[in-house]
């Protein structure tokens, strides 16, 4: 599982996909999320603005990404 470190209260799902290098652009993230290709905590998520906080796990294209705060 990849670990995504954030310094803010949350990260939006579309931004996480871009930060993790799983999509090239925000437009691609939007299309792929709305097509049902991403999940959060094991459930398909169609909201590109879904707020992820530490402890949440997103999955896309077979890659799992966990969110945690910077130390």
CHARMM internal coordinates of N, CA and C (Angstrom, degrees):
IC EDIT
DIST 1 N 1 CA 1.4467
DIST 1 CA 1 C 1.5252
ANGL 1 N 1 CA 1 C 108.67
DIST 1 C 2 N 1.3179
ANGL 1 CA 1 C 2 N 115.42
DIHE 1 N 1 CA 1 C 2 N 135.61
DIST 2 N 2 CA 1.4662
ANGL 1 C 2 N 2 CA 121.06
DIHE 1 CA 1 C 2 N 2 CA 175.55
DIST 2 CA 2 C 1.5220
ANGL 2 N 2 CA 2 C 108.50
DIHE 1 C 2 N 2 CA 2 C -81.11
DIST 2 C 3 N 1.3110
ANGL 2 CA 2 C 3 N 115.39
DIHE 2 N 2 CA 2 C 3 N 145.36
DIST 3 N 3 CA 1.4555
ANGL 2 C 3 N 3 CA 120.42
DIHE 2 CA 2 C 3 N 3 CA 177.87
DIST 3 CA 3 C 1.5264
ANGL 3 N 3 CA 3 C 108.53
DIHE 2 C 3 N 3 CA 3 C -109.03
DIST 3 C 4 N 1.3206
ANGL 3 CA 3 C 4 N 115.81
DIHE 3 N 3 CA 3 C 4 N 123.66
DIST 4 N 4 CA 1.4565
ANGL 3 C 4 N 4 CA 121.49
DIHE 3 CA 3 C 4 N 4 CA 178.23
DIST 4 CA 4 C 1.5259
ANGL 4 N 4 CA 4 C 107.53
DIHE 3 C 4 N 4 CA 4 C -104.00
DIST 4 C 5 N 1.3202
ANGL 4 CA 4 C 5 N 115.36
DIHE 4 N 4 CA 4 C 5 N 119.79
DIST 5 N 5 CA 1.4658
ANGL 4 C 5 N 5 CA 121.24
DIHE 4 CA 4 C 5 N 5 CA -176.79
DIST 5 CA 5 C 1.5225
ANGL 5 N 5 CA 5 C 108.57
DIHE 4 C 5 N 5 CA 5 C -97.95
DIST 5 C 6 N 1.3404
ANGL 5 CA 5 C 6 N 115.48
DIHE 5 N 5 CA 5 C 6 N 128.58
DIST 6 N 6 CA 1.4653
ANGL 5 C 6 N 6 CA 119.86
DIHE 5 CA 5 C 6 N 6 CA 179.51
DIST 6 CA 6 C 1.5269
ANGL 6 N 6 CA 6 C 110.10
DIHE 5 C 6 N 6 CA 6 C -119.98
DIST 6 C 7 N 1.3225
ANGL 6 CA 6 C 7 N 114.87
DIHE 6 N 6 CA 6 C 7 N 153.75
DIST 7 N 7 CA 1.4668
ANGL 6 C 7 N 7 CA 120.45
DIHE 6 CA 6 C 7 N 7 CA 178.32
DIST 7 CA 7 C 1.5273
ANGL 7 N 7 CA 7 C 110.79
DIHE 6 C 7 N 7 CA 7 C -114.72
DIST 7 C 8 N 1.3318
ANGL 7 CA 7 C 8 N 115.68
DIHE 7 N 7 CA 7 C 8 N 4.13
DIST 8 N 8 CA 1.4595
ANGL 7 C 8 N 8 CA 122.13
DIHE 7 CA 7 C 8 N 8 CA 178.72
DIST 8 CA 8 C 1.5295
ANGL 8 N 8 CA 8 C 108.84
DIHE 7 C 8 N 8 CA 8 C -111.46
DIST 8 C 9 N 1.3227
ANGL 8 CA 8 C 9 N 116.76
DIHE 8 N 8 CA 8 C 9 N 176.10
DIST 9 N 9 CA 1.4662
ANGL 8 C 9 N 9 CA 120.55
DIHE 8 CA 8 C 9 N 9 CA -178.12
DIST 9 CA 9 C 1.5291
ANGL 9 N 9 CA 9 C 112.01
DIHE 8 C 9 N 9 CA 9 C -63.41
DIST 9 C 10 N 1.3412
ANGL 9 CA 9 C 10 N 117.12
DIHE 9 N 9 CA 9 C 10 N -36.17
DIST 10 N 10 CA 1.4680
ANGL 9 C 10 N 10 CA 121.73
DIHE 9 CA 9 C 10 N 10 CA -178.10
DIST 10 CA 10 C 1.5157
ANGL 10 N 10 CA 10 C 109.10
DIHE 9 C 10 N 10 CA 10 C -152.90
DIST 10 C 11 N 1.3392
ANGL 10 CA 10 C 11 N 115.33
DIHE 10 N 10 CA 10 C 11 N 171.69
DIST 11 N 11 CA 1.4571
ANGL 10 C 11 N 11 CA 121.95
DIHE 10 CA 10 C 11 N 11 CA 172.65
DIST 11 CA 11 C 1.5167
ANGL 11 N 11 CA 11 C 106.81
DIHE 10 C 11 N 11 CA 11 C -134.23
DIST 11 C 12 N 1.3129
ANGL 11 CA 11 C 12 N 116.85
DIHE 11 N 11 CA 11 C 12 N 138.58
DIST 12 N 12 CA 1.4631
ANGL 11 C 12 N 12 CA 120.37
DIHE 11 CA 11 C 12 N 12 CA 178.91
DIST 12 CA 12 C 1.5317
ANGL 12 N 12 CA 12 C 109.02
DIHE 11 C 12 N 12 CA 12 C -76.38
DIST 12 C 13 N 1.3215
ANGL 12 CA 12 C 13 N 115.16
DIHE 12 N 12 CA 12 C 13 N 148.76
DIST 13 N 13 CA 1.4638
ANGL 12 C 13 N 13 CA 120.68
DIHE 12 CA 12 C 13 N 13 CA -177.38
DIST 13 CA 13 C 1.5190
ANGL 13 N 13 CA 13 C 111.94
DIHE 12 C 13 N 13 CA 13 C -54.24
DIST 13 C 14 N 1.3222
ANGL 13 CA 13 C 14 N 117.95
DIHE 13 N 13 CA 13 C 14 N -45.27
DIST 14 N 14 CA 1.4691
ANGL 13 C 14 N 14 CA 119.79
DIHE 13 CA 13 C 14 N 14 CA -178.41
DIST 14 CA 14 C 1.5312
ANGL 14 N 14 CA 14 C 111.00
DIHE 13 C 14 N 14 CA 14 C -63.15
DIST 14 C 15 N 1.3251
ANGL 14 CA 14 C 15 N 117.34
DIHE 14 N 14 CA 14 C 15 N -35.73
DIST 15 N 15 CA 1.4590
ANGL 14 C 15 N 15 CA 120.99
DIHE 14 CA 14 C 15 N 15 CA 179.38
DIST 15 CA 15 C 1.5233
ANGL 15 N 15 CA 15 C 111.17
DIHE 14 C 15 N 15 CA 15 C -72.10
DIST 15 C 16 N 1.3239
ANGL 15 CA 15 C 16 N 116.49
DIHE 15 N 15 CA 15 C 16 N -35.09
DIST 16 N 16 CA 1.4605
ANGL 15 C 16 N 16 CA 120.19
DIHE 15 CA 15 C 16 N 16 CA 176.95
DIST 16 CA 16 C 1.5232
ANGL 16 N 16 CA 16 C 110.33
DIHE 15 C 16 N 16 CA 16 C -62.91
DIST 16 C 17 N 1.3255
ANGL 16 CA 16 C 17 N 116.75
DIHE 16 N 16 CA 16 C 17 N -43.10
DIST 17 N 17 CA 1.4674
ANGL 16 C 17 N 17 CA 119.93
DIHE 16 CA 16 C 17 N 17 CA -179.91
DIST 17 CA 17 C 1.5256
ANGL 17 N 17 CA 17 C 111.21
DIHE 16 C 17 N 17 CA 17 C -62.59
DIST 17 C 18 N 1.3284
ANGL 17 CA 17 C 18 N 116.07
DIHE 17 N 17 CA 17 C 18 N -38.63
DIST 18 N 18 CA 1.4701
ANGL 17 C 18 N 18 CA 119.66
DIHE 17 CA 17 C 18 N 18 CA 177.65
DIST 18 CA 18 C 1.5208
ANGL 18 N 18 CA 18 C 110.90
DIHE 17 C 18 N 18 CA 18 C -69.46
DIST 18 C 19 N 1.3235
ANGL 18 CA 18 C 19 N 117.54
DIHE 18 N 18 CA 18 C 19 N -45.89
DIST 19 N 19 CA 1.4649
ANGL 18 C 19 N 19 CA 122.07
DIHE 18 CA 18 C 19 N 19 CA -179.08
DIST 19 CA 19 C 1.5247
ANGL 19 N 19 CA 19 C 111.38
DIHE 18 C 19 N 19 CA 19 C -61.11
DIST 19 C 20 N 1.3164
ANGL 19 CA 19 C 20 N 116.50
DIHE 19 N 19 CA 19 C 20 N -37.67
DIST 20 N 20 CA 1.4601
ANGL 19 C 20 N 20 CA 121.13
DIHE 19 CA 19 C 20 N 20 CA -179.44
DIST 20 CA 20 C 1.5357
ANGL 20 N 20 CA 20 C 112.10
DIHE 19 C 20 N 20 CA 20 C -77.48
DIST 20 C 21 N 1.3420
ANGL 20 CA 20 C 21 N 116.86
DIHE 20 N 20 CA 20 C 21 N -7.23
DIST 21 N 21 CA 1.4588
ANGL 20 C 21 N 21 CA 120.29
DIHE 20 CA 20 C 21 N 21 CA 179.48
DIST 21 CA 21 C 1.5168
ANGL 21 N 21 CA 21 C 113.50
DIHE 20 C 21 N 21 CA 21 C 76.55
DIST 21 C 22 N 1.3240
ANGL 21 CA 21 C 22 N 116.94
DIHE 21 N 21 CA 21 C 22 N 21.96
DIST 22 N 22 CA 1.4617
ANGL 21 C 22 N 22 CA 120.92
DIHE 21 CA 21 C 22 N 22 CA -178.24
DIST 22 CA 22 C 1.5226
ANGL 22 N 22 CA 22 C 112.44
DIHE 21 C 22 N 22 CA 22 C -87.81
DIST 22 C 23 N 1.3323
ANGL 22 CA 22 C 23 N 116.80
DIHE 22 N 22 CA 22 C 23 N -18.91
DIST 23 N 23 CA 1.4621
ANGL 22 C 23 N 23 CA 122.67
DIHE 22 CA 22 C 23 N 23 CA 173.86
DIST 23 CA 23 C 1.5263
ANGL 23 N 23 CA 23 C 107.71
DIHE 22 C 23 N 23 CA 23 C -135.60
DIST 23 C 24 N 1.3132
ANGL 23 CA 23 C 24 N 115.30
DIHE 23 N 23 CA 23 C 24 N 159.82
DIST 24 N 24 CA 1.4686
ANGL 23 C 24 N 24 CA 120.14
DIHE 23 CA 23 C 24 N 24 CA -178.08
DIST 24 CA 24 C 1.5333
ANGL 24 N 24 CA 24 C 112.35
DIHE 23 C 24 N 24 CA 24 C -85.18
DIST 24 C 25 N 1.3336
ANGL 24 CA 24 C 25 N 116.32
DIHE 24 N 24 CA 24 C 25 N -40.01
DIST 25 N 25 CA 1.4620
ANGL 24 C 25 N 25 CA 120.18
DIHE 24 CA 24 C 25 N 25 CA -173.20
DIST 25 CA 25 C 1.5274
ANGL 25 N 25 CA 25 C 111.52
DIHE 24 C 25 N 25 CA 25 C -135.48
DIST 25 C 26 N 1.3108
ANGL 25 CA 25 C 26 N 115.14
DIHE 25 N 25 CA 25 C 26 N 166.73
DIST 26 N 26 CA 1.4517
ANGL 25 C 26 N 26 CA 120.22
DIHE 25 CA 25 C 26 N 26 CA 175.10
DIST 26 CA 26 C 1.5204
ANGL 26 N 26 CA 26 C 111.89
DIHE 25 C 26 N 26 CA 26 C -64.85
DIST 26 C 27 N 1.3240
ANGL 26 CA 26 C 27 N 115.81
DIHE 26 N 26 CA 26 C 27 N -34.17
DIST 27 N 27 CA 1.4684
ANGL 26 C 27 N 27 CA 120.37
DIHE 26 CA 26 C 27 N 27 CA 177.78
DIST 27 CA 27 C 1.5176
ANGL 27 N 27 CA 27 C 111.42
DIHE 26 C 27 N 27 CA 27 C -63.79
DIST 27 C 28 N 1.3186
ANGL 27 CA 27 C 28 N 115.53
DIHE 27 N 27 CA 27 C 28 N -41.96
DIST 28 N 28 CA 1.4656
ANGL 27 C 28 N 28 CA 119.27
DIHE 27 CA 27 C 28 N 28 CA 178.08
DIST 28 CA 28 C 1.5310
ANGL 28 N 28 CA 28 C 109.98
DIHE 27 C 28 N 28 CA 28 C -65.46
DIST 28 C 29 N 1.3349
ANGL 28 CA 28 C 29 N 116.65
DIHE 28 N 28 CA 28 C 29 N -41.39
DIST 29 N 29 CA 1.4625
ANGL 28 C 29 N 29 CA 120.79
DIHE 28 CA 28 C 29 N 29 CA 178.56
DIST 29 CA 29 C 1.5258
ANGL 29 N 29 CA 29 C 109.97
DIHE 28 C 29 N 29 CA 29 C -58.96
DIST 29 C 30 N 1.3240
ANGL 29 CA 29 C 30 N 116.55
DIHE 29 N 29 CA 29 C 30 N -45.77
DIST 30 N 30 CA 1.4657
ANGL 29 C 30 N 30 CA 121.42
DIHE 29 CA 29 C 30 N 30 CA -179.46
DIST 30 CA 30 C 1.5255
ANGL 30 N 30 CA 30 C 110.55
DIHE 29 C 30 N 30 CA 30 C -58.20
DIST 30 C 31 N 1.3184
ANGL 30 CA 30 C 31 N 116.83
DIHE 30 N 30 CA 30 C 31 N -49.71
DIST 31 N 31 CA 1.4632
ANGL 30 C 31 N 31 CA 121.01
DIHE 30 CA 30 C 31 N 31 CA -178.30
DIST 31 CA 31 C 1.5219
ANGL 31 N 31 CA 31 C 112.22
DIHE 30 C 31 N 31 CA 31 C -62.24
DIST 31 C 32 N 1.3218
ANGL 31 CA 31 C 32 N 116.46
DIHE 31 N 31 CA 31 C 32 N -44.50
DIST 32 N 32 CA 1.4703
ANGL 31 C 32 N 32 CA 120.63
DIHE 31 CA 31 C 32 N 32 CA -176.34
DIST 32 CA 32 C 1.5231
ANGL 32 N 32 CA 32 C 111.30
DIHE 31 C 32 N 32 CA 32 C -69.14
DIST 32 C 33 N 1.3471
ANGL 32 CA 32 C 33 N 116.86
DIHE 32 N 32 CA 32 C 33 N -37.99
DIST 33 N 33 CA 1.4699
ANGL 32 C 33 N 33 CA 120.19
DIHE 32 CA 32 C 33 N 33 CA 178.28
DIST 33 CA 33 C 1.5251
ANGL 33 N 33 CA 33 C 109.72
DIHE 32 C 33 N 33 CA 33 C -67.11
DIST 33 C 34 N 1.3329
ANGL 33 CA 33 C 34 N 117.17
DIHE 33 N 33 CA 33 C 34 N -46.29
DIST 34 N 34 CA 1.4552
ANGL 33 C 34 N 34 CA 120.74
DIHE 33 CA 33 C 34 N 34 CA -178.94
DIST 34 CA 34 C 1.5247
ANGL 34 N 34 CA 34 C 112.30
DIHE 33 C 34 N 34 CA 34 C -67.02
DIST 34 C 35 N 1.3293
ANGL 34 CA 34 C 35 N 117.22
DIHE 34 N 34 CA 34 C 35 N -19.02
DIST 35 N 35 CA 1.4659
ANGL 34 C 35 N 35 CA 121.83
DIHE 34 CA 34 C 35 N 35 CA 176.41
DIST 35 CA 35 C 1.5324
ANGL 35 N 35 CA 35 C 111.20
DIHE 34 C 35 N 35 CA 35 C -84.56
DIST 35 C 36 N 1.3268
ANGL 35 CA 35 C 36 N 116.33
DIHE 35 N 35 CA 35 C 36 N -1.27
DIST 36 N 36 CA 1.4574
ANGL 35 C 36 N 36 CA 120.47
DIHE 35 CA 35 C 36 N 36 CA 176.96
DIST 36 CA 36 C 1.5132
ANGL 36 N 36 CA 36 C 114.72
DIHE 35 C 36 N 36 CA 36 C 82.50
DIST 36 C 37 N 1.3312
ANGL 36 CA 36 C 37 N 116.84
DIHE 36 N 36 CA 36 C 37 N 23.21
DIST 37 N 37 CA 1.4637
ANGL 36 C 37 N 37 CA 120.87
DIHE 36 CA 36 C 37 N 37 CA -176.79
DIST 37 CA 37 C 1.5258
ANGL 37 N 37 CA 37 C 113.99
DIHE 36 C 37 N 37 CA 37 C -88.61
DIST 37 C 38 N 1.3290
ANGL 37 CA 37 C 38 N 117.71
DIHE 37 N 37 CA 37 C 38 N -6.14
DIST 38 N 38 CA 1.4666
ANGL 37 C 38 N 38 CA 120.82
DIHE 37 CA 37 C 38 N 38 CA -178.27
DIST 38 CA 38 C 1.5251
ANGL 38 N 38 CA 38 C 110.01
DIHE 37 C 38 N 38 CA 38 C -116.62
DIST 38 C 39 N 1.3248
ANGL 38 CA 38 C 39 N 115.37
DIHE 38 N 38 CA 38 C 39 N 149.50
DIST 39 N 39 CA 1.4590
ANGL 38 C 39 N 39 CA 119.55
DIHE 38 CA 38 C 39 N 39 CA 175.24
DIST 39 CA 39 C 1.5225
ANGL 39 N 39 CA 39 C 109.39
DIHE 38 C 39 N 39 CA 39 C -132.58
DIST 39 C 40 N 1.3199
ANGL 39 CA 39 C 40 N 115.06
DIHE 39 N 39 CA 39 C 40 N 154.17
DIST 40 N 40 CA 1.4631
ANGL 39 C 40 N 40 CA 122.15
DIHE 39 CA 39 C 40 N 40 CA 177.12
DIST 40 CA 40 C 1.5246
ANGL 40 N 40 CA 40 C 107.16
DIHE 39 C 40 N 40 CA 40 C -128.59
DIST 40 C 41 N 1.3167
ANGL 40 CA 40 C 41 N 114.92
DIHE 40 N 40 CA 40 C 41 N 123.84
DIST 41 N 41 CA 1.4657
ANGL 40 C 41 N 41 CA 121.13
DIHE 40 CA 40 C 41 N 41 CA -179.15
DIST 41 CA 41 C 1.5260
ANGL 41 N 41 CA 41 C 112.16
DIHE 40 C 41 N 41 CA 41 C 52.95
DIST 41 C 42 N 1.3393
ANGL 41 CA 41 C 42 N 114.98
DIHE 41 N 41 CA 41 C 42 N 39.40
DIST 42 N 42 CA 1.4566
ANGL 41 C 42 N 42 CA 120.81
DIHE 41 CA 41 C 42 N 42 CA 174.94
DIST 42 CA 42 C 1.5169
ANGL 42 N 42 CA 42 C 116.54
DIHE 41 C 42 N 42 CA 42 C 84.81
DIST 42 C 43 N 1.3289
ANGL 42 CA 42 C 43 N 118.16
DIHE 42 N 42 CA 42 C 43 N 0.14
DIST 43 N 43 CA 1.4604
ANGL 42 C 43 N 43 CA 121.47
DIHE 42 CA 42 C 43 N 43 CA 179.94
DIST 43 CA 43 C 1.5192
ANGL 43 N 43 CA 43 C 110.25
DIHE 42 C 43 N 43 CA 43 C -119.09
DIST 43 C 44 N 1.3243
ANGL 43 CA 43 C 44 N 116.56
DIHE 43 N 43 CA 43 C 44 N 136.23
DIST 44 N 44 CA 1.4661
ANGL 43 C 44 N 44 CA 120.81
DIHE 43 CA 43 C 44 N 44 CA 177.99
DIST 44 CA 44 C 1.5239
ANGL 44 N 44 CA 44 C 108.51
DIHE 43 C 44 N 44 CA 44 C -57.05
DIST 44 C 45 N 1.3266
ANGL 44 CA 44 C 45 N 115.29
DIHE 44 N 44 CA 44 C 45 N 134.83
DIST 45 N 45 CA 1.4621
ANGL 44 C 45 N 45 CA 121.18
DIHE 44 CA 44 C 45 N 45 CA -178.33
DIST 45 CA 45 C 1.5245
ANGL 45 N 45 CA 45 C 109.35
DIHE 44 C 45 N 45 CA 45 C -123.02
DIST 45 C 46 N 1.3160
ANGL 45 CA 45 C 46 N 117.14
DIHE 45 N 45 CA 45 C 46 N 124.94
DIST 46 N 46 CA 1.4614
ANGL 45 C 46 N 46 CA 122.24
DIHE 45 CA 45 C 46 N 46 CA 179.35
DIST 46 CA 46 C 1.5211
ANGL 46 N 46 CA 46 C 112.44
DIHE 45 C 46 N 46 CA 46 C -103.55
DIST 46 C 47 N 1.3327
ANGL 46 CA 46 C 47 N 117.25
DIHE 46 N 46 CA 46 C 47 N 3.98
DIST 47 N 47 CA 1.4684
ANGL 46 C 47 N 47 CA 122.04
DIHE 46 CA 46 C 47 N 47 CA -178.06
DIST 47 CA 47 C 1.5219
ANGL 47 N 47 CA 47 C 109.51
DIHE 46 C 47 N 47 CA 47 C -98.89
DIST 47 C 48 N 1.3175
ANGL 47 CA 47 C 48 N 116.79
DIHE 47 N 47 CA 47 C 48 N 109.43
DIST 48 N 48 CA 1.4683
ANGL 47 C 48 N 48 CA 118.98
DIHE 47 CA 47 C 48 N 48 CA -178.89
DIST 48 CA 48 C 1.5168
ANGL 48 N 48 CA 48 C 111.86
DIHE 47 C 48 N 48 CA 48 C -68.96
DIST 48 C 49 N 1.3427
ANGL 48 CA 48 C 49 N 116.87
DIHE 48 N 48 CA 48 C 49 N -22.78
DIST 49 N 49 CA 1.4601
ANGL 48 C 49 N 49 CA 121.24
DIHE 48 CA 48 C 49 N 49 CA 179.64
DIST 49 CA 49 C 1.5224
ANGL 49 N 49 CA 49 C 112.87
DIHE 48 C 49 N 49 CA 49 C -91.98
DIST 49 C 50 N 1.3183
ANGL 49 CA 49 C 50 N 117.41
DIHE 49 N 49 CA 49 C 50 N 10.35
DIST 50 N 50 CA 1.4745
ANGL 49 C 50 N 50 CA 120.97
DIHE 49 CA 49 C 50 N 50 CA -179.71
DIST 50 CA 50 C 1.5225
ANGL 50 N 50 CA 50 C 109.33
DIHE 49 C 50 N 50 CA 50 C -55.77
DIST 50 C 51 N 1.3226
ANGL 50 CA 50 C 51 N 116.24
DIHE 50 N 50 CA 50 C 51 N 128.07
DIST 51 N 51 CA 1.4621
ANGL 50 C 51 N 51 CA 121.54
DIHE 50 CA 50 C 51 N 51 CA -177.31
DIST 51 CA 51 C 1.5264
ANGL 51 N 51 CA 51 C 109.59
DIHE 50 C 51 N 51 CA 51 C -85.47
DIST 51 C 52 N 1.3214
ANGL 51 CA 51 C 52 N 115.82
DIHE 51 N 51 CA 51 C 52 N 124.66
DIST 52 N 52 CA 1.4584
ANGL 51 C 52 N 52 CA 121.65
DIHE 51 CA 51 C 52 N 52 CA 178.04
DIST 52 CA 52 C 1.5206
ANGL 52 N 52 CA 52 C 108.86
DIHE 51 C 52 N 52 CA 52 C -108.53
DIST 52 C 53 N 1.3137
ANGL 52 CA 52 C 53 N 114.88
DIHE 52 N 52 CA 52 C 53 N 134.76
DIST 53 N 53 CA 1.4633
ANGL 52 C 53 N 53 CA 121.91
DIHE 52 CA 52 C 53 N 53 CA 179.68
DIST 53 CA 53 C 1.5207
ANGL 53 N 53 CA 53 C 108.52
DIHE 52 C 53 N 53 CA 53 C -122.34
DIST 53 C 54 N 1.3267
ANGL 53 CA 53 C 54 N 117.78
DIHE 53 N 53 CA 53 C 54 N 167.22
DIST 54 N 54 CA 1.4641
ANGL 53 C 54 N 54 CA 119.93
DIHE 53 CA 53 C 54 N 54 CA 178.88
DIST 54 CA 54 C 1.5315
ANGL 54 N 54 CA 54 C 111.44
DIHE 53 C 54 N 54 CA 54 C -50.56
DIST 54 C 55 N 1.3213
ANGL 54 CA 54 C 55 N 114.41
DIHE 54 N 54 CA 54 C 55 N 135.96
DIST 55 N 55 CA 1.4540
ANGL 54 C 55 N 55 CA 121.13
DIHE 54 CA 54 C 55 N 55 CA -177.15
DIST 55 CA 55 C 1.5167
ANGL 55 N 55 CA 55 C 112.45
DIHE 54 C 55 N 55 CA 55 C 100.81
DIST 55 C 56 N 1.3456
ANGL 55 CA 55 C 56 N 117.07
DIHE 55 N 55 CA 55 C 56 N -21.13
DIST 56 N 56 CA 1.4620
ANGL 55 C 56 N 56 CA 120.38
DIHE 55 CA 55 C 56 N 56 CA 177.05
DIST 56 CA 56 C 1.5232
ANGL 56 N 56 CA 56 C 109.50
DIHE 55 C 56 N 56 CA 56 C -78.30
DIST 56 C 57 N 1.3266
ANGL 56 CA 56 C 57 N 115.24
DIHE 56 N 56 CA 56 C 57 N 149.62
DIST 57 N 57 CA 1.4625
ANGL 56 C 57 N 57 CA 121.24
DIHE 56 CA 56 C 57 N 57 CA 178.75
DIST 57 CA 57 C 1.5220
ANGL 57 N 57 CA 57 C 108.15
DIHE 56 C 57 N 57 CA 57 C -128.87
DIST 57 C 58 N 1.3287
ANGL 57 CA 57 C 58 N 116.06
DIHE 57 N 57 CA 57 C 58 N 124.61
DIST 58 N 58 CA 1.4620
ANGL 57 C 58 N 58 CA 121.81
DIHE 57 CA 57 C 58 N 58 CA 176.48
DIST 58 CA 58 C 1.5249
ANGL 58 N 58 CA 58 C 108.04
DIHE 57 C 58 N 58 CA 58 C -105.76
DIST 58 C 59 N 1.3232
ANGL 58 CA 58 C 59 N 115.50
DIHE 58 N 58 CA 58 C 59 N 147.26
DIST 59 N 59 CA 1.4580
ANGL 58 C 59 N 59 CA 120.13
DIHE 58 CA 58 C 59 N 59 CA 176.96
DIST 59 CA 59 C 1.5211
ANGL 59 N 59 CA 59 C 108.71
DIHE 58 C 59 N 59 CA 59 C -130.67
DIST 59 C 60 N 1.3321
ANGL 59 CA 59 C 60 N 115.46
DIHE 59 N 59 CA 59 C 60 N 136.41
DIST 60 N 60 CA 1.4518
ANGL 59 C 60 N 60 CA 121.48
DIHE 59 CA 59 C 60 N 60 CA -179.04
DIST 60 CA 60 C 1.5216
ANGL 60 N 60 CA 60 C 108.01
DIHE 59 C 60 N 60 CA 60 C -153.80
DIST 60 C 61 N 1.3128
ANGL 60 CA 60 C 61 N 116.90
DIHE 60 N 60 CA 60 C 61 N 127.49
DIST 61 N 61 CA 1.4580
ANGL 60 C 61 N 61 CA 120.56
DIHE 60 CA 60 C 61 N 61 CA 177.59
DIST 61 CA 61 C 1.5162
ANGL 61 N 61 CA 61 C 113.39
DIHE 60 C 61 N 61 CA 61 C 58.35
DIST 61 C 62 N 1.3124
ANGL 61 CA 61 C 62 N 117.15
DIHE 61 N 61 CA 61 C 62 N 32.59
DIST 62 N 62 CA 1.4590
ANGL 61 C 62 N 62 CA 121.19
DIHE 61 CA 61 C 62 N 62 CA 179.41
DIST 62 CA 62 C 1.5195
ANGL 62 N 62 CA 62 C 114.64
DIHE 61 C 62 N 62 CA 62 C 80.55
DIST 62 C 63 N 1.3280
ANGL 62 CA 62 C 63 N 117.03
DIHE 62 N 62 CA 62 C 63 N 3.86
DIST 63 N 63 CA 1.4636
ANGL 62 C 63 N 63 CA 121.50
DIHE 62 CA 62 C 63 N 63 CA 179.34
DIST 63 CA 63 C 1.5227
ANGL 63 N 63 CA 63 C 108.77
DIHE 62 C 63 N 63 CA 63 C -107.72
DIST 63 C 64 N 1.3218
ANGL 63 CA 63 C 64 N 116.05
DIHE 63 N 63 CA 63 C 64 N 128.17
DIST 64 N 64 CA 1.4691
ANGL 63 C 64 N 64 CA 121.81
DIHE 63 CA 63 C 64 N 64 CA 177.79
DIST 64 CA 64 C 1.5207
ANGL 64 N 64 CA 64 C 108.96
DIHE 63 C 64 N 64 CA 64 C -99.87
DIST 64 C 65 N 1.3306
ANGL 64 CA 64 C 65 N 115.95
DIHE 64 N 64 CA 64 C 65 N 134.91
DIST 65 N 65 CA 1.4662
ANGL 64 C 65 N 65 CA 122.18
DIHE 64 CA 64 C 65 N 65 CA 179.82
DIST 65 CA 65 C 1.5230
ANGL 65 N 65 CA 65 C 109.27
DIHE 64 C 65 N 65 CA 65 C -127.00
DIST 65 C 66 N 1.3214
ANGL 65 CA 65 C 66 N 116.23
DIHE 65 N 65 CA 65 C 66 N 121.26
DIST 66 N 66 CA 1.4546
ANGL 65 C 66 N 66 CA 121.58
DIHE 65 CA 65 C 66 N 66 CA 175.98
DIST 66 CA 66 C 1.5161
ANGL 66 N 66 CA 66 C 109.85
DIHE 65 C 66 N 66 CA 66 C -97.96
DIST 66 C 67 N 1.3157
ANGL 66 CA 66 C 67 N 116.15
DIHE 66 N 66 CA 66 C 67 N 148.94
DIST 67 N 67 CA 1.4652
ANGL 66 C 67 N 67 CA 121.78
DIHE 66 CA 66 C 67 N 67 CA -177.66
DIST 67 CA 67 C 1.5212
ANGL 67 N 67 CA 67 C 109.02
DIHE 66 C 67 N 67 CA 67 C -107.76
DIST 67 C 68 N 1.3498
ANGL 67 CA 67 C 68 N 114.96
DIHE 67 N 67 CA 67 C 68 N 136.09
DIST 68 N 68 CA 1.4698
ANGL 67 C 68 N 68 CA 119.43
DIHE 67 CA 67 C 68 N 68 CA 174.34
DIST 68 CA 68 C 1.5269
ANGL 68 N 68 CA 68 C 108.62
DIHE 67 C 68 N 68 CA 68 C -147.10
DIST 68 C 69 N 1.3476
ANGL 68 CA 68 C 69 N 114.13
DIHE 68 N 68 CA 68 C 69 N 156.99
DIST 69 N 69 CA 1.4660
ANGL 68 C 69 N 69 CA 120.10
DIHE 68 CA 68 C 69 N 69 CA 176.47
DIST 69 CA 69 C 1.5266
ANGL 69 N 69 CA 69 C 109.98
DIHE 68 C 69 N 69 CA 69 C -76.98
DIST 69 C 70 N 1.3261
ANGL 69 CA 69 C 70 N 116.10
DIHE 69 N 69 CA 69 C 70 N 151.51
DIST 70 N 70 CA 1.4591
ANGL 69 C 70 N 70 CA 120.91
DIHE 69 CA 69 C 70 N 70 CA 172.74
DIST 70 CA 70 C 1.5276
ANGL 70 N 70 CA 70 C 108.81
DIHE 69 C 70 N 70 CA 70 C -67.14
DIST 70 C 71 N 1.3010
ANGL 70 CA 70 C 71 N 116.16
DIHE 70 N 70 CA 70 C 71 N 148.44
DIST 71 N 71 CA 1.4768
ANGL 70 C 71 N 71 CA 120.62
DIHE 70 CA 70 C 71 N 71 CA -179.71
DIST 71 CA 71 C 1.5124
ANGL 71 N 71 CA 71 C 110.98
DIHE 70 C 71 N 71 CA 71 C -71.63
END
COOR INIT
IC SEED 1 N 1 CA 1 C
IC BUILD
